[in-house]
Amino acid sequence: MNPLADRIRPTSLETFVGQKHILSTDKILYKAIKSGQLFSMIFWGPPGSGKTTLARIIAKETGADFMEFSAVNTKTPELKKIFEEAKNSKRKIVVFIDEIHRFSKSQQDAFLPYVERGDVTLIGATTENPSFEVISALLSRSRVFVLERLKKEDLQEILDRAIKDQKEGFGKVKVVFKDEAEDFLLESCNGDSRILLNALEIAVASLSSKTKEVTKEIILDALQKRALKYDRAGEEHYDTISAFIKSMRASQIDPSLYYLARMVDSGEDPLFIARRMVVFASEDIGLAQPTALVVANAVFRACETIGYPECQENLAAGVAYLCKCKKDRSAYDAYFKALDDVKKFGNLPIPMEIRNAPTLLMKDLGYGKGYEKYTQQSLLPEKLRGTKYYFGN
């Protein structure tokens, strides 16, 4: 028998739970589905928020053939073969790729032409920021929809459906939650409907009596270790990484290692953690200790080549080092002040004396004239002369 989460999976927009910010009747995605005018899209959201379910519903509601793949176990030639066959098909085809961020940039390039021509409608699902993990060419041809962690009321609706469903759920048995067991289950699954339903199924299966009296202790046993360790305080994936960064910024090694341990123990992608450390090295440490960027990059590379479980040691050493470094955000702050002026004033004329002069005509026009290597005169565009961005040493 299929798992409970699969058995009671919604099959229509009307039965889909949550994500009203993108699926209410006035939203572009809802209108596109109902009109059948599909476009390629990327679903970005946490586990158990409904990415796969929504992709299946879209294909069903629009009468399209549905092909589902995971980037973890699908090779590029297999996909290209499917896409080549789709070129000659007269039917609409929706290709769903779960964990699309696990495809390399070159792999993503391989199926870009098929998306561009409209041979298939691509729906990619990712838990990682697509700005970093999906190639820009594919992003520009897709619409990104952010799915949110399911709210408690959403989870309650899913739980009630599972308990009452006579055919696929537990409607034929009596499930009773004792004391605070139901609330504990809703809080502990961290907005992940899959964890919710898996824990419920295990809890009910563990009880032999006709009336299934589910206690908090039974739920505690049924819940996956990852859900409890990562989500016991109700904090989200992004809250934890935020706490991690802010602890390093405050040079507090103990909290930094604690939040690192929470992420590692949950199975968080080590490259996600290491990538944030690389950013931190330039953003928060900067010129105070330039070798911090070297160390952070070395940690990233170690995680990339070694992987779990050993790379947690590289992460821990890197975190302690970054915490101990002096902090200097002067370069970071100066850059974004300069960027503000770029956006405000556009491409201001570059002073003539520092323009490139590769041709005689340009030299005759004054390009590069009067250039001095070590001049003290401001080399900013004339409109910005006297502007100060950087206030470091």
Backbone torsions as a table, in degrees:
resi	resn	phi	psi	omega
1	MET	NA	138.5	178.3
2	ASN	-65.3	154.8	176.4
3	PRO	-59.5	154.4	180.0
4	LEU	-54.2	-40.9	-178.2
5	ALA	-59.2	-34.2	177.6
6	ASP	-79.9	-36.4	-175.5
7	ARG	-66.1	-36.5	-176.6
8	ILE	-105.9	17.8	179.0
9	ARG	-59.4	130.7	179.1
10	PRO	-60.0	147.7	-179.0
11	THR	-120.6	6.0	178.9
12	SER	-148.0	162.0	178.4
13	LEU	-62.3	-32.4	-177.4
14	GLU	-67.8	-29.3	-178.8
15	THR	-100.2	-4.5	178.2
16	PHE	-71.3	136.5	-174.9
17	VAL	-107.7	131.9	175.3
18	GLY	89.0	-177.2	176.8
19	GLN	60.2	35.6	-179.9
20	LYS	-63.3	-22.1	-178.9
21	HIS	-67.4	-17.2	175.9
22	ILE	-120.5	-7.2	-173.9
23	LEU	-121.8	6.9	174.1
24	SER	-69.1	160.7	-169.1
25	THR	-62.9	-18.5	-179.8
26	ASP	-94.1	3.2	-176.2
27	LYS	-91.6	152.9	-174.7
28	ILE	-62.7	-36.6	-178.3
29	LEU	-67.8	-44.0	178.5
30	TYR	-59.8	-46.3	-178.8
31	LYS	-64.4	-38.6	179.9
32	ALA	-64.8	-40.8	179.6
33	ILE	-65.6	-47.8	-176.9
34	LYS	-67.6	-29.5	179.8
35	SER	-87.7	-14.7	-177.9
36	GLY	78.7	8.3	-179.4
37	GLN	-94.1	81.0	-174.3
38	LEU	-83.8	160.3	174.5
39	PHE	-143.1	159.8	179.1
40	SER	-68.2	146.7	-174.5
41	MET	-151.1	158.8	176.2
42	ILE	-120.2	126.4	174.1
43	PHE	-98.2	118.1	179.6
44	TRP	-113.7	117.0	-179.6
45	GLY	-174.0	169.2	-177.6
46	PRO	-71.0	164.7	178.0
47	PRO	-58.7	146.3	175.3
48	GLY	73.9	14.9	-179.2
49	SER	-93.1	-6.1	174.0
50	GLY	108.7	18.1	-175.7
51	LYS	-63.1	-50.3	-179.3
52	THR	-66.4	-44.3	179.9
53	THR	-59.1	-44.3	-179.1
54	LEU	-64.7	-39.4	178.5
55	ALA	-61.7	-42.3	179.0
56	ARG	-64.9	-40.4	179.2
57	ILE	-64.2	-41.3	179.9
58	ILE	-58.6	-46.2	179.9
59	ALA	-62.8	-43.1	-178.0
60	LYS	-66.4	-44.7	-175.7
61	GLU	-69.0	-25.9	-178.7
62	THR	-100.5	2.3	177.8
63	GLY	69.8	27.4	-178.3
64	ALA	-95.9	151.9	170.5
65	ASP	-69.7	140.8	-175.1
66	PHE	-116.6	126.1	177.1
67	MET	-124.3	124.5	-173.5
68	GLU	-116.0	131.2	-179.9
69	PHE	-137.1	160.0	171.7
70	SER	-120.2	134.5	-179.7
71	ALA	-65.2	-17.0	-178.9
72	VAL	-68.8	-38.4	-174.3
73	ASN	-126.3	21.0	179.1
74	THR	-115.4	132.1	179.0
75	LYS	-94.4	150.6	-177.5
76	THR	-57.6	-44.0	179.5
77	PRO	-57.5	-34.8	177.9
78	GLU	-62.8	-43.8	178.8
79	LEU	-67.7	-42.2	-179.3
80	LYS	-61.4	-36.2	177.7
81	LYS	-63.6	-43.8	178.0
82	ILE	-61.7	-43.9	-178.6
83	PHE	-66.0	-38.3	178.7
84	GLU	-63.1	-41.4	178.8
85	GLU	-67.0	-32.4	-178.8
86	ALA	-67.9	-25.2	-179.3
87	LYS	-58.6	-32.7	-176.4
88	ASN	-99.8	3.6	-179.1
89	SER	-85.4	143.0	178.3
90	LYS	-93.0	-5.9	-179.8
91	ARG	-94.4	153.7	174.6
92	LYS	-72.2	137.4	-178.4
93	ILE	-127.1	125.2	173.8
94	VAL	-105.1	121.3	176.7
95	VAL	-106.8	117.6	-179.5
96	PHE	-103.9	124.7	178.9
97	ILE	-118.3	107.9	178.3
98	ASP	-77.8	145.5	-179.6
99	GLU	55.0	46.3	-176.9
100	ILE	-59.9	-23.1	179.7
101	HIS	-65.6	-15.9	179.6
102	ARG	-81.0	-10.9	171.9
103	PHE	-76.8	138.5	176.7
104	SER	-69.6	167.7	179.8
105	LYS	-61.3	-39.1	-180.0
106	SER	-68.6	-34.3	177.3
107	GLN	-66.4	-40.3	177.6
108	GLN	-65.6	-36.3	176.7
109	ASP	-58.4	-32.9	-173.2
110	ALA	-64.3	-34.9	-179.5
111	PHE	-103.9	7.3	176.6
112	LEU	-58.7	-44.5	-178.1
113	PRO	-59.1	-34.9	-178.2
114	TYR	-70.0	-35.0	176.4
115	VAL	-70.4	-42.1	-177.9
116	GLU	-62.5	-39.6	-179.8
117	ARG	-79.5	-14.2	-178.3
118	GLY	82.9	18.7	177.2
119	ASP	-61.6	-36.1	177.9
120	VAL	-136.1	159.3	168.3
121	THR	-100.2	114.7	-178.2
122	LEU	-90.5	130.8	170.3
123	ILE	-121.8	112.5	178.4
124	GLY	-102.7	144.6	177.5
125	ALA	-121.5	136.5	-179.1
126	THR	-149.9	147.1	172.2
127	THR	-96.4	-5.6	-178.8
128	GLU	-103.0	155.2	179.9
129	ASN	-59.8	114.4	-177.7
130	PRO	-63.0	-20.6	178.0
131	SER	-60.0	-30.2	-179.0
132	PHE	-99.5	-27.6	-169.1
133	GLU	-106.3	-13.3	-179.7
134	VAL	-116.7	134.2	-176.0
135	ILE	-61.1	146.5	-174.8
136	SER	-61.5	-34.5	-179.8
137	ALA	-63.7	-38.5	178.3
138	LEU	-73.7	-38.0	177.5
139	LEU	-61.8	-40.0	-177.2
140	SER	-68.1	-18.9	-179.9
141	ARG	-103.2	8.5	-178.5
142	SER	-131.5	162.2	174.2
143	ARG	-108.2	127.7	-179.8
144	VAL	-91.8	127.1	175.1
145	PHE	-117.0	127.8	-179.1
146	VAL	-94.0	118.7	176.0
147	LEU	-94.6	136.3	-176.2
148	GLU	-95.8	158.5	172.4
149	ARG	-58.2	136.0	-177.5
150	LEU	-63.7	138.8	179.8
151	LYS	-78.6	165.6	-177.3
152	LYS	-60.8	-38.0	179.6
153	GLU	-68.5	-31.0	175.1
154	ASP	-65.8	-46.1	179.7
155	LEU	-63.7	-36.0	178.1
156	GLN	-62.5	-42.4	178.6
157	GLU	-62.7	-41.6	179.0
158	ILE	-66.1	-42.2	179.4
159	LEU	-62.8	-45.9	179.4
160	ASP	-60.5	-40.6	179.8
161	ARG	-63.8	-42.3	-179.2
162	ALA	-64.2	-37.5	-178.5
163	ILE	-74.4	-34.5	-174.1
164	LYS	-92.3	-20.8	-176.1
165	ASP	-61.3	116.9	-175.6
166	GLN	-74.5	-29.7	-173.8
167	LYS	-90.3	-50.0	-173.4
168	GLU	-110.7	-15.1	-178.8
169	GLY	-102.9	-142.8	-176.9
170	PHE	-112.9	30.3	-178.7
171	GLY	-65.6	-20.3	-178.0
172	LYS	-90.6	-4.5	173.9
173	VAL	-121.5	164.3	-179.2
174	LYS	-100.3	111.9	178.2
175	VAL	-102.8	122.4	-178.4
176	VAL	-125.7	127.1	176.7
177	PHE	-91.6	129.7	179.8
178	LYS	-96.9	146.2	176.8
179	ASP	51.6	-122.6	-176.2
180	GLU	-105.8	22.7	-174.0
181	ALA	-62.4	-41.2	-177.4
182	GLU	-66.6	-44.7	179.6
183	ASP	-65.4	-37.6	178.3
184	PHE	-62.4	-42.2	178.7
185	LEU	-63.1	-44.9	-178.8
186	LEU	-64.1	-36.9	-178.8
187	GLU	-76.6	-34.6	-170.5
188	SER	-80.3	-17.0	-176.1
189	CYS	-86.1	0.6	171.6
190	ASN	56.2	39.5	176.6
191	GLY	74.9	10.5	-177.4
192	ASP	-102.0	109.7	-176.7
193	SER	-65.5	-29.9	-179.3
194	ARG	-67.4	-43.7	177.1
195	ILE	-62.1	-42.2	179.1
196	LEU	-55.5	-53.1	-174.3
197	LEU	-72.7	-36.3	177.2
198	ASN	-63.8	-42.8	179.7
199	ALA	-65.3	-41.3	178.5
200	LEU	-61.7	-44.8	-178.2
201	GLU	-63.2	-43.6	179.4
202	ILE	-65.0	-41.1	-179.1
203	ALA	-62.6	-47.2	-178.9
204	VAL	-65.6	-41.0	-178.9
205	ALA	-65.6	-24.8	-178.2
206	SER	-79.0	-8.5	-176.8
207	LEU	-105.1	127.4	-177.1
208	SER	-93.6	-18.5	-178.3
209	SER	-70.5	158.3	-179.0
210	LYS	-64.0	-43.2	174.3
211	THR	-90.2	119.7	-176.3
212	LYS	-87.8	94.8	179.5
213	GLU	-88.6	103.9	-174.7
214	VAL	-92.9	119.8	179.6
215	THR	-102.7	169.6	178.2
216	LYS	-62.1	-36.9	-179.7
217	GLU	-65.2	-37.9	179.0
218	ILE	-67.7	-41.6	177.3
219	ILE	-63.0	-40.7	180.0
220	LEU	-59.4	-41.7	178.2
221	ASP	-69.4	-35.6	-174.9
222	ALA	-76.1	-31.0	-177.8
223	LEU	-66.3	141.0	176.2
224	GLN	-65.0	146.7	178.4
225	LYS	-55.6	-38.2	-177.0
226	ARG	-63.8	-41.7	-177.8
227	ALA	-62.9	-42.4	-178.2
228	LEU	-68.8	-45.9	-176.4
229	LYS	-65.3	-40.9	-173.4
230	TYR	-85.9	-29.1	-166.9
231	ASP	-120.6	9.9	-174.1
232	ARG	-59.7	-35.9	-179.7
233	ALA	-86.3	1.8	178.8
234	GLY	77.8	14.0	-177.8
235	GLU	-88.8	147.6	-178.3
236	GLU	-86.9	167.4	174.3
237	HIS	-47.5	-47.5	-175.4
238	TYR	-76.7	-26.3	175.1
239	ASP	-67.0	-38.5	-177.7
240	THR	-68.8	-44.1	179.2
241	ILE	-67.0	-32.3	176.8
242	SER	-64.9	-45.0	178.6
243	ALA	-63.1	-36.6	178.5
244	PHE	-62.1	-50.2	-178.9
245	ILE	-64.4	-43.4	-177.2
246	LYS	-68.7	-29.6	175.9
247	SER	-69.7	-40.2	176.2
248	MET	-66.0	-39.6	179.7
249	ARG	-60.4	-35.3	179.3
250	ALA	-83.9	4.0	179.7
251	SER	60.3	33.1	179.2
252	GLN	-102.5	102.8	-173.5
253	ILE	-66.8	-43.8	-175.0
254	ASP	-61.5	-51.6	176.9
255	PRO	-61.4	-37.1	-179.4
256	SER	-61.5	-44.2	178.8
257	LEU	-68.6	-33.9	178.5
258	TYR	-63.2	-49.6	-179.1
259	TYR	-67.8	-32.4	173.8
260	LEU	-61.5	-46.6	-179.2
261	ALA	-61.0	-38.8	178.1
262	ARG	-61.7	-43.0	-179.1
263	MET	-68.7	-44.5	-179.4
264	VAL	-63.4	-43.8	-177.8
265	ASP	-66.3	-25.0	179.6
266	SER	-80.9	-12.2	-176.1
267	GLY	92.4	15.7	178.7
268	GLU	-56.7	142.7	178.4
269	ASP	-59.3	120.7	-178.2
270	PRO	-62.4	-28.7	179.1
271	LEU	-69.4	-30.9	176.0
272	PHE	-63.4	-44.5	179.7
273	ILE	-66.3	-47.3	-177.4
274	ALA	-64.7	-35.2	179.0
275	ARG	-62.5	-40.8	178.5
276	ARG	-66.1	-32.8	178.0
277	MET	-68.0	-37.8	177.3
278	VAL	-63.0	-44.4	177.9
279	VAL	-61.8	-44.8	-178.9
280	PHE	-58.8	-38.7	-176.9
281	ALA	-59.7	-37.1	178.8
282	SER	-87.6	-38.5	-174.3
283	GLU	-71.9	-43.9	-171.4
284	ASP	-106.4	-27.7	179.7
285	ILE	-97.5	-46.7	171.7
286	GLY	51.5	-126.9	-173.9
287	LEU	-77.8	-10.1	179.6
288	ALA	-64.6	-32.3	177.9
289	GLN	-156.3	84.0	-175.4
290	PRO	-57.0	-24.5	179.4
291	THR	-68.4	-11.8	178.3
292	ALA	-60.1	-38.4	178.6
293	LEU	-65.5	-37.1	177.9
294	VAL	-63.0	-45.5	-179.8
295	VAL	-64.2	-45.8	-179.0
296	ALA	-61.4	-41.5	177.3
297	ASN	-65.2	-36.7	177.9
298	ALA	-65.3	-38.3	176.8
299	VAL	-64.0	-44.4	178.8
300	PHE	-58.7	-45.8	-179.0
301	ARG	-63.7	-39.7	178.7
302	ALA	-62.6	-43.4	178.5
303	CYS	-63.4	-36.6	-178.3
304	GLU	-68.0	-38.2	-174.4
305	THR	-93.5	-28.5	-175.2
306	ILE	-99.2	-47.3	-178.7
307	GLY	74.4	-179.7	177.4
308	TYR	-71.8	152.8	1.1
309	PRO	-88.1	-15.9	-171.5
310	GLU	-64.3	-32.5	-173.6
311	CYS	-68.5	-11.7	175.9
312	GLN	-63.9	-28.0	177.5
313	GLU	-69.9	-39.1	175.6
314	ASN	-63.4	-42.0	178.9
315	LEU	-61.5	-45.6	-177.6
316	ALA	-62.3	-45.3	-179.9
317	ALA	-64.4	-41.6	179.1
318	GLY	-63.7	-40.8	179.6
319	VAL	-63.5	-46.4	179.4
320	ALA	-60.2	-41.5	179.0
321	TYR	-62.4	-47.6	-178.2
322	LEU	-64.6	-35.1	177.9
323	CYS	-63.0	-40.8	-175.2
324	LYS	-76.2	-17.7	179.9
325	CYS	-66.8	145.4	170.3
326	LYS	-65.0	154.2	-175.5
327	LYS	-111.5	140.3	-179.8
328	ASP	-152.8	105.7	-178.8
329	ARG	-96.4	13.6	-172.9
330	SER	-62.4	-42.0	-180.0
331	ALA	-67.1	-42.1	178.7
332	TYR	-60.9	-49.7	-179.2
333	ASP	-63.4	-41.6	-178.9
334	ALA	-62.9	-42.1	-179.3
335	TYR	-60.4	-45.5	-176.0
336	PHE	-73.4	-24.2	170.4
337	LYS	-66.9	-42.4	177.6
338	ALA	-63.6	-40.3	179.6
339	LEU	-62.8	-37.1	176.9
340	ASP	-59.1	-41.6	179.8
341	ASP	-69.0	-35.3	176.6
342	VAL	-60.9	-45.0	-179.5
343	LYS	-69.6	-33.4	-177.4
344	LYS	-75.5	-42.2	-171.9
345	PHE	-108.0	-9.2	-179.3
346	GLY	73.0	-155.5	-177.6
347	ASN	-84.4	85.4	177.7
348	LEU	-67.6	149.8	-179.1
349	PRO	-59.2	130.7	177.5
350	ILE	-76.8	136.6	179.6
351	PRO	-51.9	139.8	-175.2
352	MET	-58.4	-36.9	-172.9
353	GLU	-68.8	-17.5	179.0
354	ILE	-114.0	14.6	174.5
355	ARG	-79.4	153.1	177.8
356	ASN	-73.6	139.3	-177.7
357	ALA	-130.2	71.5	-176.7
358	PRO	-79.0	-13.8	-177.9
359	THR	-122.4	160.9	179.0
360	LEU	-63.2	-38.9	179.1
361	LEU	-58.7	-44.8	-179.8
362	MET	-63.9	-39.2	177.6
363	LYS	-63.5	-41.3	178.2
364	ASP	-63.3	-30.1	179.9
365	LEU	-81.0	-4.4	176.1
366	GLY	101.2	5.6	178.3
367	TYR	-64.6	128.2	177.8
368	GLY	78.1	-0.4	-176.4
369	LYS	-71.3	132.2	177.4
370	GLY	81.4	10.5	-178.6
371	TYR	-66.9	130.4	175.0
372	GLU	-122.5	129.3	-174.8
373	LYS	-56.9	-44.2	-172.2
374	TYR	-116.1	38.2	-179.2
375	THR	-62.9	148.5	174.8
376	GLN	-95.5	-6.5	-179.8
377	GLN	-72.9	141.3	179.3
378	SER	-60.3	135.6	178.4
379	LEU	-103.0	13.0	173.5
380	LEU	-71.9	158.4	171.5
381	PRO	-54.0	151.8	-172.6
382	GLU	-53.4	-40.2	-177.1
383	LYS	-63.7	-25.2	-175.1
384	LEU	-105.2	2.1	-178.4
385	ARG	-60.5	132.6	-175.3
386	GLY	99.1	-12.3	178.9
387	THR	-72.9	138.4	179.9
388	LYS	-118.7	121.6	177.1
389	TYR	-104.3	-44.4	-171.6
390	TYR	-98.3	128.1	-178.1
391	PHE	-122.7	21.7	178.0
392	GLY	-80.6	-173.0	-178.9
393	ASN	-73.4	NA	NA
